[in-house]
Amino acid sequence: MKKLIFLIVLMSQLTFAQVPQKFNFEALSKKGFVTISPELIYTPVQAYGYVKGTNNRYFTFDISEGNYDVIMQFGSNTTESETTIKVENRRLVLEKIQVAKGETVTKTFTVNIRNAKIDETRSVELKPRESSYLHWDNQLTFEFCGKNPAVRSIEIRPNKKAITVFLAGNSTVVDQIQEPFTAWGQMIPRFFNPQKIAIANHAESGESLKSFVSENRLEKILSQMKKGDYLFVEFAHNDQKIKDFRPFIEYRNLLKDFIERTRQKGGNPVLVTSMHRRNFDENGKIINTLGDFPEAMRLTAQEYSVPLIDLNAISKILWESMGVEESKKAFVHVSANTYPNQDKAIADNTHFSNYGAYQLAKCIVEEIKKIQLPISKYLVETQPFDPHFPDNLQTWDFPASPAIPVVKPDGN
């Protein structure tokens, strides 16, 4: 039996090794690269190609678990272009790469690839909805979006040295698979320099600290963690719904477990208090709907000397600065028939739009700087962000992903 398992694993590794990792998207051939024709559709036998039915906006290929540097060349010989790249479940990695006609621009980013397997006997207990997710499938999927996307080539190289920043959380953190729902975890990769940091977002909708452990999600993270990696932990929205789950007892004890097990692996835990829901009083001030859970996390961080990003406090400033009406644009408030098969209006005061998620990601970035986490030196240089003055909605622009039928995330 052991020989059979070894043979299956070996065959799998050989299969991945044989899949090309240099792709050329132009008509003229390029030495060392596999030329991709517009008609080439992915199949398990082919192992690379465009995703069927996506109008050549999604390209995918089989690849094994790990961190990779992706070198992409952009541009067109016939027109100017503007390209934004998202990977896997709409994970933002490159934003608005503008190239003049006939020119070529080269950009690099680092991406984490994972599957559900932990070892020969254990796997992450995925929800049925996760069967369609693009980050559990032993493939790397690219989404080409923007005003006029133009990709010349893609080259992939393994990266064994990058620090992995693991994210554990719920639907406010997860890589949301479809518009209009978005979370800060899928925006944050755009703010880190390539080759140094890889973001591994293991958050999932509907998760609490308790379910994250019982479904082997924490175990999966720890199985991949190496010395010097990070684990950002943000939970509360679903924890507060669990009967007899007290913030200063059961919640804190589980946070302690996350902290201790991360440190045992040589990792660095970081606690992130959950952001406020959009709930205003008659004076335009945010009402706390999370009870004592944020305070319990603050006390836990203090007790165990863990860095704390107080997104709960920052989001109060952010939402109040936007105001009652404008803050709707940061959440999923859309009229009926905005998206396919969405025949009813959505007024969701928990989950974020692209705009809201992007603002929260900027808040996280500023807090990483403020508390002087060592990984702050690997942040992309950006203008300082003040939650009192969020990005102007009138001028803020972000390329949405292709529309697909809307399914509301778990959690509330």
ZAMARGU-4260 file (C-alpha; in steps of 0.2 Angstrom, whole numbers, plus 5000, padded with zeros to 4 digits):
<rodrens>
0) 5000/5000/5000 | 5014/5012/5005 | 5023/5008/4988 | 5006/5012/4979 | 5004/5029/4988
5) 5022/5034/4984 | 5020/5029/4966 | 5004/5040/4965 | 5013/5055/4973 | 5028/5053/4962
10) 5017/5052/4946 | 5008/5068/4952 | 5025/5077/4954 | 5031/5072/4937 | 5015/5078/4929
15) 5017/5095/4937 | 5035/5096/4932 | 5030/5092/4914 | 5018/5106/4913 | 5026/5122/4904
20) 5029/5137/4915 | 5033/5149/4901 | 5019/5155/4891 | 5018/5167/4876 | 5002/5175/4871
25) 5008/5184/4855 | 5007/5177/4837 | 5026/5177/4835 | 5035/5162/4844 | 5046/5166/4858
30) 5061/5155/4862 | 5058/5144/4877 | 5040/5149/4878 | 5024/5139/4874 | 5014/5149/4862
35) 4995/5150/4867 | 4983/5152/4853 | 4966/5161/4856 | 4957/5145/4853 | 4967/5134/4866
40) 4955/5129/4880 | 4961/5121/4896 | 4957/5102/4898 | 4965/5091/4912 | 4974/5082/4898
45) 4981/5098/4890 | 4985/5105/4908 | 4985/5123/4902 | 4974/5135/4892 | 4960/5148/4893
50) 4946/5144/4904 | 4931/5139/4894 | 4917/5152/4892 | 4927/5167/4899 | 4931/5176/4883
55) 4949/5172/4885 | 4950/5183/4901 | 4955/5168/4912 | 4970/5158/4909 | 4975/5143/4920
60) 4988/5129/4921 | 4991/5114/4933 | 5004/5118/4946 | 5010/5110/4963 | 5008/5118/4980
65) 5020/5132/4985 | 5025/5150/4983 | 5030/5156/4965 | 5037/5172/4957 | 5027/5177/4942
70) 5035/5187/4928 | 5023/5195/4916 | 5026/5206/4901 | 5012/5218/4896 | 5009/5228/4880
75) 5002/5228/4862 | 5010/5232/4845 | 4993/5239/4839 | 4986/5249/4853 | 4989/5256/4871
80) 4984/5245/4885 | 4979/5245/4903 | 4979/5229/4913 | 4975/5223/4930 | 4979/5206/4936
85) 4970/5195/4948 | 4974/5177/4952 | 4964/5163/4959 | 4948/5170/4968 | 4950/5188/4962
90) 4966/5190/4972 | 4973/5207/4967 | 4991/5207/4962 | 4994/5220/4949 | 4984/5236/4946
95) 4982/5246/4931 | 4998/5243/4921 | 4998/5256/4908 | 5008/5253/4892 | 5010/5264/4877
100) 5007/5256/4859 | 5022/5246/4854 | 5030/5246/4871 | 5033/5232/4884 | 5032/5233/4903
105) 5038/5219/4914 | 5031/5216/4931 | 5034/5203/4944 | 5023/5197/4959 | 5023/5182/4971
110) 5008/5171/4973 | 5004/5156/4985 | 4996/5140/4978 | 4988/5127/4989 | 4977/5112/4990
115) 4966/5105/5003 | 4978/5090/5007 | 4987/5091/5024 | 4995/5073/5024 | 4991/5056/5018
120) 4976/5054/5030 | 4970/5072/5033 | 4963/5086/5023 | 4954/5103/5025 | 4935/5099/5027
125) 4929/5110/5013 | 4911/5116/5011 | 4902/5111/4996 | 4903/5129/4989 | 4922/5128/4989
130) 4922/5115/4976 | 4921/5129/4963 | 4934/5139/4971 | 4950/5142/4961 | 4962/5141/4976
135) 4960/5123/4980 | 4962/5115/4963 | 4981/5112/4960 | 4980/5126/4947 | 4986/5144/4945
140) 4972/5154/4937 | 4975/5172/4930 | 4961/5184/4927 | 4965/5198/4914 | 4955/5213/4917
145) 4955/5232/4914 | 4951/5244/4901 | 4961/5236/4887 | 4971/5221/4894 | 4986/5215/4884
150) 4998/5202/4891 | 5013/5197/4880 | 5020/5183/4891 | 5020/5174/4908 | 5034/5165/4916
155) 5033/5156/4933 | 5048/5152/4945 | 5047/5143/4962 | 5051/5154/4977 | 5057/5145/4992
160) 5063/5161/5002 | 5048/5172/5002 | 5040/5175/5019 | 5022/5168/5019 | 5009/5179/5027
165) 4994/5167/5031 | 4977/5175/5034 | 4964/5166/5045 | 4947/5174/5046 | 4929/5174/5039
170) 4919/5182/5025 | 4927/5199/5029 | 4944/5192/5025 | 4941/5178/5012 | 4946/5179/4993
175) 4928/5181/4988 | 4925/5172/4972 | 4913/5184/4963 | 4907/5202/4961 | 4900/5212/4970
180) 4907/5204/4986 | 4925/5208/4991 | 4936/5207/5006 | 4952/5215/5012 | 4962/5199/5012
185) 4961/5198/4993 | 4966/5216/4991 | 4981/5216/5002 | 4993/5206/4990 | 4994/5222/4979
190) 5003/5231/4993 | 5018/5220/4995 | 5034/5220/4985 | 5037/5204/4974 | 5049/5190/4979
195) 5048/5195/4997 | 5031/5191/5003 | 5017/5179/4998 | 5000/5181/5004 | 4991/5164/5008
200) 4973/5168/5012 | 4965/5153/5021 | 4949/5163/5027 | 4932/5157/5022 | 4915/5163/5023
205) 4905/5158/5039 | 4920/5153/5049 | 4923/5156/5068 | 4938/5152/5078 | 4930/5135/5083
210) 4925/5129/5065 | 4942/5135/5058 | 4950/5123/5070 | 4937/5108/5068 | 4938/5109/5049
215) 4957/5107/5049 | 4960/5125/5042 | 4972/5130/5056 | 4981/5113/5054 | 4983/5116/5035
220) 4991/5133/5039 | 5003/5125/5052 | 5008/5111/5040 | 5014/5124/5027 | 5021/5137/5040
225) 5040/5139/5041 | 5051/5149/5053 | 5048/5168/5051 | 5031/5167/5043 | 5016/5176/5049
230) 4998/5172/5054 | 4985/5186/5054 | 4970/5181/5064 | 4953/5190/5062 | 4937/5183/5069
235) 4921/5189/5079 | 4906/5190/5067 | 4902/5172/5068 | 4910/5168/5085 | 4897/5179/5093
240) 4883/5168/5086 | 4889/5152/5095 | 4879/5148/5110 | 4888/5149/5127 | 4904/5155/5117
245) 4910/5169/5129 | 4922/5182/5122 | 4933/5183/5138 | 4934/5164/5141 | 4931/5152/5126
250) 4936/5165/5113 | 4951/5170/5122 | 4956/5152/5125 | 4955/5148/5106 | 4965/5164/5102
255) 4978/5158/5114 | 4979/5142/5105 | 4982/5150/5089 | 4995/5161/5096 | 5005/5146/5105
260) 5004/5134/5090 | 5010/5148/5078 | 5025/5152/5089 | 5029/5133/5091 | 5031/5133/5072
265) 5043/5148/5073 | 5029/5159/5066 | 5023/5177/5071 | 5005/5179/5076 | 4996/5195/5073
270) 4979/5198/5080 | 4966/5209/5070 | 4950/5215/5078 | 4935/5213/5067 | 4929/5229/5058
275) 4912/5236/5062 | 4896/5232/5052 | 4887/5247/5044 | 4875/5251/5058 | 4873/5269/5063
280) 4863/5278/5076 | 4852/5294/5074 | 4868/5305/5076 | 4878/5296/5062 | 4889/5286/5074
285) 4893/5268/5072 | 4884/5256/5084 | 4895/5242/5091 | 4886/5225/5085 | 4901/5214/5090
290) 4899/5215/5109 | 4915/5212/5119 | 4924/5201/5106 | 4935/5216/5100 | 4940/5220/5118
295) 4943/5202/5122 | 4956/5201/5107 | 4964/5217/5113 | 4967/5210/5130 | 4973/5194/5123
300) 4986/5203/5112 | 4992/5213/5127 | 4993/5197/5139 | 5003/5187/5126 | 5013/5201/5119
305) 5006/5199/5101 | 5005/5213/5089 | 4988/5220/5087 | 4980/5229/5072 | 4964/5237/5079
310) 4953/5237/5063 | 4938/5238/5074 | 4943/5255/5080 | 4949/5261/5063 | 4934/5255/5054
315) 4923/5266/5066 | 4933/5281/5060 | 4932/5275/5042 | 4913/5272/5041 | 4908/5288/5051
320) 4920/5298/5040 | 4910/5292/5024 | 4893/5295/5033 | 4877/5286/5033 | 4873/5287/5014
325) 4891/5287/5006 | 4896/5272/5017 | 4883/5261/5007 | 4896/5262/4993 | 4908/5253/5004
330) 4896/5238/5007 | 4886/5228/4995 | 4871/5239/4991 | 4866/5236/4973 | 4849/5237/4964
335) 4840/5222/4957 | 4847/5214/4940 | 4864/5222/4942 | 4872/5205/4940 | 4866/5189/4932
340) 4852/5179/4941 | 4851/5193/4954 | 4833/5198/4953 | 4832/5206/4970 | 4841/5221/4977
345) 4855/5218/4989 | 4857/5228/5005 | 4871/5220/5014 | 4879/5229/5029 | 4892/5216/5033
350) 4901/5212/5016 | 4911/5224/5006 | 4912/5231/4988 | 4928/5233/4979 | 4929/5250/4986
355) 4926/5246/5004 | 4938/5231/5004 | 4951/5242/4996 | 4949/5255/5010 | 4951/5242/5023
360) 4966/5235/5015 | 4974/5252/5016 | 4970/5253/5034 | 4979/5236/5037 | 4994/5243/5027
365) 4995/5259/5038 | 4993/5249/5054 | 5007/5237/5048 | 5018/5253/5047 | 5012/5260/5063
370) 5015/5245/5074 | 5032/5243/5065 | 5030/5225/5060 | 5046/5219/5052 | 5037/5215/5035
375) 5033/5233/5034 | 5050/5235/5024 | 5042/5225/5010 | 5027/5236/5008 | 5025/5244/4991
380) 5028/5263/4993 | 5011/5271/4993 | 5004/5288/4999 | 4999/5288/5018 | 4981/5283/5021
385) 4970/5292/5034 | 4954/5284/5038 | 4947/5301/5041 | 4949/5304/5023 | 4945/5289/5012
390) 4948/5289/4994 | 4936/5300/4984 | 4922/5289/4977 | 4919/5301/4963 | 4937/5298/4956
395) 4941/5281/4963 | 4941/5268/4949 | 4944/5249/4950 | 4942/5236/4936 | 4928/5223/4941
400) 4929/5205/4937 | 4918/5197/4924 | 4900/5195/4930 | 4894/5178/4936 | 4879/5173/4945
405) 4878/5180/4963 | 4879/5169/4978 | 4879/5178/4995 | 4893/5173/5006 | 4890/5164/5023
410) 4890/5174/5038 | 4881/5190/5043
</rodrens>
